């Protein structure tokens, strides 16, 4: 059984594409003392979407098994 998250255009695919788009965007930003930390935060936040999704899926699976 394939969930919507795994399917074409699902949340996992869209969050990965978003992360890739953010990486492309930050390549266009001029490096300066004002932008360096902001770029780091943006990349970290965009990348954490996938990690948060995986953690939520694991917890949901545990709840279904033991809940």
Secondary structure as UniProt FT lines:
FT   TURN            4..6
FT   TURN            8..9
FT   HELIX           11..26
FT   TURN            27..28
FT   HELIX           33..66
//
